[in-house]
Amino acid sequence: MSKNETVLLNQIEIVIEIFKNIQKVDPFYKDL
């Protein structure tokens, strides 16, 4: 794996965590 691929994967994981947190906070997002 190249450095760029690792960075990209880390960014994707961060985005996923953010969406999980949004779902916990705001019930509106549970329908998405």
Secondary structure, DSSP 4 states (H G I P E B T S, - for coil): --HHHHHHHHHHHHHHHHHHHHHHH-GGGGG-
